[in-house]
Amino acid sequence: MFNEGGEIKLFNSLNFNTVFSAEVISGSTMPNLMYLTTFADMPAHDTHWGAFRAHPDRKALSALPEYKNTVSNSVKILLHPTDYSDF
């Protein structure tokens, strides 16, 4: 879904700052995908993810049979940079 499906290309077109993305291979929230993205603030986060969820390419991708049931739920963990962080 990330590469062959075009999600990374879509993230780039929507100006996401994607640090990494991965398919989770173990844990209680499976099946799920993991994205580590950075944003200046919560409004920027909400705007970018809203645009991603509403984008026609993403809707078409998520409707494909090979990607059905890829994600069981959404878990958000917000991190804040420390004083010594580069961000």
Jmol script that loads the backbone (N, CA, C; Angstrom):
load data "model"
ATOM      1  N   MET A   1       0.830  -1.190   0.000  1.00  0.00           N
ATOM      2  CA  MET A   1       0.000   0.000   0.000  1.00  0.00           C
ATOM      3  C   MET A   1       0.873   1.251   0.000  1.00  0.00           C
ATOM      4  N   PHE A   2       1.992   1.189   0.732  1.00  0.00           N
ATOM      5  CA  PHE A   2       2.869   2.349   0.788  1.00  0.00           C
ATOM      6  C   PHE A   2       3.506   2.634  -0.554  1.00  0.00           C
ATOM      7  N   ASN A   3       4.150   1.623  -1.089  1.00  0.00           N
ATOM      8  CA  ASN A   3       4.951   1.817  -2.296  1.00  0.00           C
ATOM      9  C   ASN A   3       4.172   1.495  -3.561  1.00  0.00           C
ATOM     10  N   GLU A   4       3.814   0.222  -3.730  1.00  0.00           N
ATOM     11  CA  GLU A   4       3.126  -0.189  -4.950  1.00  0.00           C
ATOM     12  C   GLU A   4       1.762   0.475  -5.086  1.00  0.00           C
ATOM     13  N   GLY A   5       1.091   0.694  -3.976  1.00  0.00           N
ATOM     14  CA  GLY A   5      -0.232   1.298  -4.010  1.00  0.00           C
ATOM     15  C   GLY A   5      -0.219   2.795  -4.220  1.00  0.00           C
ATOM     16  N   GLY A   6       0.902   3.423  -3.911  1.00  0.00           N
ATOM     17  CA  GLY A   6       1.012   4.860  -4.164  1.00  0.00           C
ATOM     18  C   GLY A   6       0.786   5.772  -2.972  1.00  0.00           C
ATOM     19  N   GLU A   7       0.696   5.214  -1.758  1.00  0.00           N
ATOM     20  CA  GLU A   7       0.480   6.082  -0.596  1.00  0.00           C
ATOM     21  C   GLU A   7       1.613   7.081  -0.392  1.00  0.00           C
ATOM     22  N   ILE A   8       2.833   6.644  -0.550  1.00  0.00           N
ATOM     23  CA  ILE A   8       3.969   7.547  -0.348  1.00  0.00           C
ATOM     24  C   ILE A   8       3.919   8.682  -1.371  1.00  0.00           C
ATOM     25  N   LYS A   9       3.607   8.359  -2.592  1.00  0.00           N
ATOM     26  CA  LYS A   9       3.470   9.394  -3.630  1.00  0.00           C
ATOM     27  C   LYS A   9       2.367  10.384  -3.244  1.00  0.00           C
ATOM     28  N   LEU A  10       1.260   9.871  -2.728  1.00  0.00           N
ATOM     29  CA  LEU A  10       0.163  10.738  -2.296  1.00  0.00           C
ATOM     30  C   LEU A  10       0.589  11.602  -1.116  1.00  0.00           C
ATOM     31  N   PHE A  11       1.277  11.016  -0.137  1.00  0.00           N
ATOM     32  CA  PHE A  11       1.785  11.799   0.994  1.00  0.00           C
ATOM     33  C   PHE A  11       2.655  12.944   0.484  1.00  0.00           C
ATOM     34  N   ASN A  12       3.548  12.641  -0.449  1.00  0.00           N
ATOM     35  CA  ASN A  12       4.430  13.677  -0.992  1.00  0.00           C
ATOM     36  C   ASN A  12       3.650  14.776  -1.697  1.00  0.00           C
ATOM     37  N   SER A  13       2.625  14.397  -2.454  1.00  0.00           N
ATOM     38  CA  SER A  13       1.831  15.399  -3.167  1.00  0.00           C
ATOM     39  C   SER A  13       1.044  16.291  -2.213  1.00  0.00           C
ATOM     40  N   LEU A  14       0.762  15.780  -1.006  1.00  0.00           N
ATOM     41  CA  LEU A  14       0.034  16.556   0.002  1.00  0.00           C
ATOM     42  C   LEU A  14       0.976  17.246   0.991  1.00  0.00           C
ATOM     43  N   ASN A  15       2.272  17.210   0.689  1.00  0.00           N
ATOM     44  CA  ASN A  15       3.304  17.865   1.508  1.00  0.00           C
ATOM     45  C   ASN A  15       3.389  17.347   2.936  1.00  0.00           C
ATOM     46  N   PHE A  16       3.238  16.038   3.095  1.00  0.00           N
ATOM     47  CA  PHE A  16       3.490  15.402   4.385  1.00  0.00           C
ATOM     48  C   PHE A  16       4.993  15.368   4.607  1.00  0.00           C
ATOM     49  N   ASN A  17       5.427  15.486   5.837  1.00  0.00           N
ATOM     50  CA  ASN A  17       6.828  15.233   6.171  1.00  0.00           C
ATOM     51  C   ASN A  17       6.858  13.842   6.799  1.00  0.00           C
ATOM     52  N   THR A  18       6.984  12.837   5.950  1.00  0.00           N
ATOM     53  CA  THR A  18       6.967  11.454   6.411  1.00  0.00           C
ATOM     54  C   THR A  18       8.376  11.034   6.819  1.00  0.00           C
ATOM     55  N   VAL A  19       8.524  10.660   8.079  1.00  0.00           N
ATOM     56  CA  VAL A  19       9.807  10.178   8.579  1.00  0.00           C
ATOM     57  C   VAL A  19       9.956   8.705   8.216  1.00  0.00           C
ATOM     58  N   PHE A  20       8.910   7.915   8.467  1.00  0.00           N
ATOM     59  CA  PHE A  20       8.886   6.532   8.005  1.00  0.00           C
ATOM     60  C   PHE A  20       7.468   6.014   8.026  1.00  0.00           C
ATOM     61  N   SER A  21       7.269   4.894   7.322  1.00  0.00           N
ATOM     62  CA  SER A  21       5.992   4.192   7.323  1.00  0.00           C
ATOM     63  C   SER A  21       6.299   2.701   7.259  1.00  0.00           C
ATOM     64  N   ALA A  22       5.425   1.902   7.880  1.00  0.00           N
ATOM     65  CA  ALA A  22       5.688   0.465   7.939  1.00  0.00           C
ATOM     66  C   ALA A  22       4.405  -0.305   8.194  1.00  0.00           C
ATOM     67  N   GLU A  23       4.438  -1.573   7.825  1.00  0.00           N
ATOM     68  CA  GLU A  23       3.363  -2.494   8.186  1.00  0.00           C
ATOM     69  C   GLU A  23       3.772  -3.149   9.504  1.00  0.00           C
ATOM     70  N   VAL A  24       2.905  -3.076  10.481  1.00  0.00           N
ATOM     71  CA  VAL A  24       3.193  -3.660  11.788  1.00  0.00           C
ATOM     72  C   VAL A  24       3.100  -5.177  11.672  1.00  0.00           C
ATOM     73  N   ILE A  25       4.070  -5.882  12.235  1.00  0.00           N
ATOM     74  CA  ILE A  25       4.106  -7.337  12.089  1.00  0.00           C
ATOM     75  C   ILE A  25       3.783  -8.084  13.380  1.00  0.00           C
ATOM     76  N   SER A  26       3.573  -7.366  14.486  1.00  0.00           N
ATOM     77  CA  SER A  26       3.154  -8.035  15.714  1.00  0.00           C
ATOM     78  C   SER A  26       2.527  -7.019  16.650  1.00  0.00           C
ATOM     79  N   GLY A  27       1.706  -7.518  17.561  1.00  0.00           N
ATOM     80  CA  GLY A  27       1.099  -6.642  18.558  1.00  0.00           C
ATOM     81  C   GLY A  27      -0.411  -6.718  18.575  1.00  0.00           C
ATOM     82  N   SER A  28      -0.986  -6.125  19.587  1.00  0.00           N
ATOM     83  CA  SER A  28      -2.428  -6.233  19.835  1.00  0.00           C
ATOM     84  C   SER A  28      -3.282  -5.389  18.901  1.00  0.00           C
ATOM     85  N   THR A  29      -2.697  -4.435  18.170  1.00  0.00           N
ATOM     86  CA  THR A  29      -3.496  -3.579  17.289  1.00  0.00           C
ATOM     87  C   THR A  29      -3.478  -4.040  15.834  1.00  0.00           C
ATOM     88  N   MET A  30      -2.933  -5.235  15.588  1.00  0.00           N
ATOM     89  CA  MET A  30      -2.876  -5.748  14.215  1.00  0.00           C
ATOM     90  C   MET A  30      -4.268  -6.104  13.704  1.00  0.00           C
ATOM     91  N   PRO A  31      -4.502  -6.015  12.416  1.00  0.00           N
ATOM     92  CA  PRO A  31      -3.571  -5.497  11.426  1.00  0.00           C
ATOM     93  C   PRO A  31      -3.545  -3.966  11.466  1.00  0.00           C
ATOM     94  N   ASN A  32      -2.382  -3.398  11.242  1.00  0.00           N
ATOM     95  CA  ASN A  32      -2.321  -1.952  11.114  1.00  0.00           C
ATOM     96  C   ASN A  32      -1.072  -1.520  10.376  1.00  0.00           C
ATOM     97  N   LEU A  33      -1.106  -0.283   9.961  1.00  0.00           N
ATOM     98  CA  LEU A  33       0.018   0.364   9.303  1.00  0.00           C
ATOM     99  C   LEU A  33       0.498   1.456  10.245  1.00  0.00           C
ATOM    100  N   MET A  34       1.788   1.763  10.189  1.00  0.00           N
ATOM    101  CA  MET A  34       2.341   2.784  11.062  1.00  0.00           C
ATOM    102  C   MET A  34       2.955   3.889  10.215  1.00  0.00           C
ATOM    103  N   TYR A  35       2.647   5.121  10.579  1.00  0.00           N
ATOM    104  CA  TYR A  35       3.195   6.284   9.905  1.00  0.00           C
ATOM    105  C   TYR A  35       3.800   7.192  10.972  1.00  0.00           C
ATOM    106  N   LEU A  36       5.011   7.648  10.752  1.00  0.00           N
ATOM    107  CA  LEU A  36       5.603   8.663  11.612  1.00  0.00           C
ATOM    108  C   LEU A  36       5.746   9.903  10.745  1.00  0.00           C
ATOM    109  N   THR A  37       4.959  10.901  11.059  1.00  0.00           N
ATOM    110  CA  THR A  37       4.954  12.150  10.305  1.00  0.00           C
ATOM    111  C   THR A  37       5.171  13.307  11.278  1.00  0.00           C
ATOM    112  N   THR A  38       5.647  14.419  10.766  1.00  0.00           N
ATOM    113  CA  THR A  38       5.839  15.591  11.620  1.00  0.00           C
ATOM    114  C   THR A  38       5.047  16.765  11.070  1.00  0.00           C
ATOM    115  N   PHE A  39       4.536  17.565  11.994  1.00  0.00           N
ATOM    116  CA  PHE A  39       3.768  18.757  11.650  1.00  0.00           C
ATOM    117  C   PHE A  39       4.112  19.863  12.630  1.00  0.00           C
ATOM    118  N   ALA A  40       3.931  21.097  12.206  1.00  0.00           N
ATOM    119  CA  ALA A  40       4.256  22.243  13.050  1.00  0.00           C
ATOM    120  C   ALA A  40       3.343  22.332  14.263  1.00  0.00           C
ATOM    121  N   ASP A  41       2.077  21.916  14.083  1.00  0.00           N
ATOM    122  CA  ASP A  41       1.102  22.016  15.168  1.00  0.00           C
ATOM    123  C   ASP A  41      -0.093  21.123  14.854  1.00  0.00           C
ATOM    124  N   MET A  42      -1.020  21.050  15.784  1.00  0.00           N
ATOM    125  CA  MET A  42      -2.186  20.171  15.622  1.00  0.00           C
ATOM    126  C   MET A  42      -3.085  20.592  14.459  1.00  0.00           C
ATOM    127  N   PRO A  43      -3.323  21.879  14.232  1.00  0.00           N
ATOM    128  CA  PRO A  43      -4.122  22.244  13.050  1.00  0.00           C
ATOM    129  C   PRO A  43      -3.493  21.770  11.739  1.00  0.00           C
ATOM    130  N   ALA A  44      -2.165  21.845  11.634  1.00  0.00           N
ATOM    131  CA  ALA A  44      -1.498  21.358  10.424  1.00  0.00           C
ATOM    132  C   ALA A  44      -1.666  19.838  10.305  1.00  0.00           C
ATOM    133  N   HIS A  45      -1.555  19.133  11.420  1.00  0.00           N
ATOM    134  CA  HIS A  45      -1.782  17.683  11.446  1.00  0.00           C
ATOM    135  C   HIS A  45      -3.181  17.364  10.936  1.00  0.00           C
ATOM    136  N   ASP A  46      -4.173  18.010  11.517  1.00  0.00           N
ATOM    137  CA  ASP A  46      -5.563  17.744  11.152  1.00  0.00           C
ATOM    138  C   ASP A  46      -5.837  18.066   9.684  1.00  0.00           C
ATOM    139  N   THR A  47      -5.285  19.158   9.196  1.00  0.00           N
ATOM    140  CA  THR A  47      -5.482  19.544   7.797  1.00  0.00           C
ATOM    141  C   THR A  47      -4.887  18.516   6.846  1.00  0.00           C
ATOM    142  N   HIS A  48      -3.656  18.100   7.118  1.00  0.00           N
ATOM    143  CA  HIS A  48      -2.993  17.129   6.238  1.00  0.00           C
ATOM    144  C   HIS A  48      -3.715  15.776   6.245  1.00  0.00           C
ATOM    145  N   TRP A  49      -4.027  15.266   7.420  1.00  0.00           N
ATOM    146  CA  TRP A  49      -4.690  13.959   7.480  1.00  0.00           C
ATOM    147  C   TRP A  49      -6.105  14.027   6.912  1.00  0.00           C
ATOM    148  N   GLY A  50      -6.785  15.156   7.100  1.00  0.00           N
ATOM    149  CA  GLY A  50      -8.113  15.324   6.503  1.00  0.00           C
ATOM    150  C   GLY A  50      -8.044  15.287   4.986  1.00  0.00           C
ATOM    151  N   ALA A  51      -7.044  15.966   4.430  1.00  0.00           N
ATOM    152  CA  ALA A  51      -6.857  15.965   2.976  1.00  0.00           C
ATOM    153  C   ALA A  51      -6.519  14.560   2.476  1.00  0.00           C
ATOM    154  N   PHE A  52      -5.710  13.838   3.236  1.00  0.00           N
ATOM    155  CA  PHE A  52      -5.359  12.468   2.856  1.00  0.00           C
ATOM    156  C   PHE A  52      -6.588  11.570   2.859  1.00  0.00           C
ATOM    157  N   ARG A  53      -7.358  11.603   3.941  1.00  0.00           N
ATOM    158  CA  ARG A  53      -8.549  10.736   4.033  1.00  0.00           C
ATOM    159  C   ARG A  53      -9.578  11.051   2.953  1.00  0.00           C
ATOM    160  N   ALA A  54      -9.703  12.313   2.562  1.00  0.00           N
ATOM    161  CA  ALA A  54     -10.713  12.726   1.584  1.00  0.00           C
ATOM    162  C   ALA A  54     -10.242  12.599   0.140  1.00  0.00           C
ATOM    163  N   HIS A  55      -8.956  12.385  -0.074  1.00  0.00           N
ATOM    164  CA  HIS A  55      -8.407  12.384  -1.435  1.00  0.00           C
ATOM    165  C   HIS A  55      -8.967  11.208  -2.245  1.00  0.00           C
ATOM    166  N   PRO A  56      -9.408  11.475  -3.470  1.00  0.00           N
ATOM    167  CA  PRO A  56      -9.975  10.401  -4.309  1.00  0.00           C
ATOM    168  C   PRO A  56      -9.009   9.239  -4.556  1.00  0.00           C
ATOM    169  N   ASP A  57      -7.726   9.518  -4.698  1.00  0.00           N
ATOM    170  CA  ASP A  57      -6.755   8.441  -4.918  1.00  0.00           C
ATOM    171  C   ASP A  57      -6.682   7.520  -3.705  1.00  0.00           C
ATOM    172  N   ARG A  58      -6.723   8.088  -2.519  1.00  0.00           N
ATOM    173  CA  ARG A  58      -6.675   7.286  -1.291  1.00  0.00           C
ATOM    174  C   ARG A  58      -7.948   6.453  -1.152  1.00  0.00           C
ATOM    175  N   LYS A  59      -9.090   7.048  -1.478  1.00  0.00           N
ATOM    176  CA  LYS A  59     -10.351   6.303  -1.403  1.00  0.00           C
ATOM    177  C   LYS A  59     -10.354   5.133  -2.383  1.00  0.00           C
ATOM    178  N   ALA A  60      -9.851   5.360  -3.580  1.00  0.00           N
ATOM    179  CA  ALA A  60      -9.783   4.284  -4.581  1.00  0.00           C
ATOM    180  C   ALA A  60      -8.819   3.196  -4.118  1.00  0.00           C
ATOM    181  N   LEU A  61      -7.684   3.590  -3.565  1.00  0.00           N
ATOM    182  CA  LEU A  61      -6.691   2.634  -3.078  1.00  0.00           C
ATOM    183  C   LEU A  61      -7.247   1.777  -1.954  1.00  0.00           C
ATOM    184  N   SER A  62      -7.891   2.408  -0.985  1.00  0.00           N
ATOM    185  CA  SER A  62      -8.398   1.659   0.169  1.00  0.00           C
ATOM    186  C   SER A  62      -9.577   0.748  -0.197  1.00  0.00           C
ATOM    187  N   ALA A  63     -10.191   0.989  -1.346  1.00  0.00           N
ATOM    188  CA  ALA A  63     -11.307   0.143  -1.783  1.00  0.00           C
ATOM    189  C   ALA A  63     -10.849  -1.108  -2.538  1.00  0.00           C
ATOM    190  N   LEU A  64      -9.566  -1.166  -2.897  1.00  0.00           N
ATOM    191  CA  LEU A  64      -9.068  -2.334  -3.631  1.00  0.00           C
ATOM    192  C   LEU A  64      -9.096  -3.580  -2.744  1.00  0.00           C
ATOM    193  N   PRO A  65      -9.472  -4.721  -3.310  1.00  0.00           N
ATOM    194  CA  PRO A  65      -9.581  -5.956  -2.515  1.00  0.00           C
ATOM    195  C   PRO A  65      -8.302  -6.323  -1.768  1.00  0.00           C
ATOM    196  N   GLU A  66      -7.136  -6.082  -2.370  1.00  0.00           N
ATOM    197  CA  GLU A  66      -5.884  -6.464  -1.716  1.00  0.00           C
ATOM    198  C   GLU A  66      -5.562  -5.623  -0.485  1.00  0.00           C
ATOM    199  N   TYR A  67      -6.251  -4.485  -0.336  1.00  0.00           N
ATOM    200  CA  TYR A  67      -5.997  -3.636   0.831  1.00  0.00           C
ATOM    201  C   TYR A  67      -7.162  -3.615   1.815  1.00  0.00           C
ATOM    202  N   LYS A  68      -8.194  -4.386   1.546  1.00  0.00           N
ATOM    203  CA  LYS A  68      -9.309  -4.493   2.490  1.00  0.00           C
ATOM    204  C   LYS A  68      -8.799  -5.086   3.797  1.00  0.00           C
ATOM    205  N   ASN A  69      -9.315  -4.630   4.904  1.00  0.00           N
ATOM    206  CA  ASN A  69      -8.961  -5.128   6.239  1.00  0.00           C
ATOM    207  C   ASN A  69      -7.472  -4.967   6.557  1.00  0.00           C
ATOM    208  N   THR A  70      -6.837  -3.964   5.977  1.00  0.00           N
ATOM    209  CA  THR A  70      -5.434  -3.687   6.271  1.00  0.00           C
ATOM    210  C   THR A  70      -5.295  -3.014   7.629  1.00  0.00           C
ATOM    211  N   VAL A  71      -6.289  -2.233   7.991  1.00  0.00           N
ATOM    212  CA  VAL A  71      -6.216  -1.461   9.231  1.00  0.00           C
ATOM    213  C   VAL A  71      -7.439  -1.785  10.082  1.00  0.00           C
ATOM    214  N   SER A  72      -7.196  -2.134  11.339  1.00  0.00           N
ATOM    215  CA  SER A  72      -8.296  -2.474  12.230  1.00  0.00           C
ATOM    216  C   SER A  72      -8.809  -1.266  13.000  1.00  0.00           C
ATOM    217  N   ASN A  73      -7.925  -0.317  13.300  1.00  0.00           N
ATOM    218  CA  ASN A  73      -8.333   0.911  13.975  1.00  0.00           C
ATOM    219  C   ASN A  73      -7.222   1.936  13.846  1.00  0.00           C
ATOM    220  N   SER A  74      -7.471   3.122  14.357  1.00  0.00           N
ATOM    221  CA  SER A  74      -6.487   4.191  14.282  1.00  0.00           C
ATOM    222  C   SER A  74      -6.057   4.576  15.689  1.00  0.00           C
ATOM    223  N   VAL A  75      -4.760   4.575  15.916  1.00  0.00           N
ATOM    224  CA  VAL A  75      -4.211   4.953  17.217  1.00  0.00           C
ATOM    225  C   VAL A  75      -3.259   6.115  16.962  1.00  0.00           C
ATOM    226  N   LYS A  76      -3.515   7.253  17.601  1.00  0.00           N
ATOM    227  CA  LYS A  76      -2.645   8.416  17.453  1.00  0.00           C
ATOM    228  C   LYS A  76      -1.803   8.566  18.702  1.00  0.00           C
ATOM    229  N   ILE A  77      -0.519   8.751  18.510  1.00  0.00           N
ATOM    230  CA  ILE A  77       0.376   9.073  19.616  1.00  0.00           C
ATOM    231  C   ILE A  77       1.104  10.344  19.209  1.00  0.00           C
ATOM    232  N   LEU A  78       0.901  11.393  19.966  1.00  0.00           N
ATOM    233  CA  LEU A  78       1.522  12.672  19.650  1.00  0.00           C
ATOM    234  C   LEU A  78       2.777  12.852  20.488  1.00  0.00           C
ATOM    235  N   LEU A  79       3.861  13.165  19.818  1.00  0.00           N
ATOM    236  CA  LEU A  79       5.137  13.375  20.479  1.00  0.00           C
ATOM    237  C   LEU A  79       5.540  14.833  20.310  1.00  0.00           C
ATOM    238  N   HIS A  80       6.246  15.353  21.268  1.00  0.00           N
ATOM    239  CA  HIS A  80       6.721  16.731  21.209  1.00  0.00           C
ATOM    240  C   HIS A  80       8.239  16.729  21.297  1.00  0.00           C
ATOM    241  N   PRO A  81       8.901  17.596  20.540  1.00  0.00           N
ATOM    242  CA  PRO A  81      10.361  17.612  20.566  1.00  0.00           C
ATOM    243  C   PRO A  81      10.900  18.082  21.918  1.00  0.00           C
ATOM    244  N   THR A  82      12.055  17.576  22.246  1.00  0.00           N
ATOM    245  CA  THR A  82      12.738  18.020  23.458  1.00  0.00           C
ATOM    246  C   THR A  82      13.561  19.267  23.134  1.00  0.00           C
ATOM    247  N   ASP A  83      14.140  19.881  24.145  1.00  0.00           N
ATOM    248  CA  ASP A  83      14.969  21.066  23.934  1.00  0.00           C
ATOM    249  C   ASP A  83      16.166  20.771  23.045  1.00  0.00           C
ATOM    250  N   TYR A  84      16.652  19.535  23.064  1.00  0.00           N
ATOM    251  CA  TYR A  84      17.832  19.197  22.277  1.00  0.00           C
ATOM    252  C   TYR A  84      17.492  18.556  20.937  1.00  0.00           C
ATOM    253  N   SER A  85      16.226  18.528  20.566  1.00  0.00           N
ATOM    254  CA  SER A  85      15.803  17.950  19.307  1.00  0.00           C
ATOM    255  C   SER A  85      16.175  18.870  18.143  1.00  0.00           C
ATOM    256  N   ASP A  86      16.390  18.273  16.977  1.00  0.00           N
ATOM    257  CA  ASP A  86      16.655  19.051  15.760  1.00  0.00           C
ATOM    258  C   ASP A  86      15.386  19.699  15.208  1.00  0.00           C
ATOM    259  N   PHE A  87      14.230  19.306  15.665  1.00  0.00           N
ATOM    260  CA  PHE A  87      12.973  19.813  15.103  1.00  0.00           C
ATOM    261  C   PHE A  87      12.425  20.959  15.886  1.00  0.00           C
TER     262      PHE A  87
END
end "model"
wireframe off; spacefill off
backbone 0.3
color backbone group
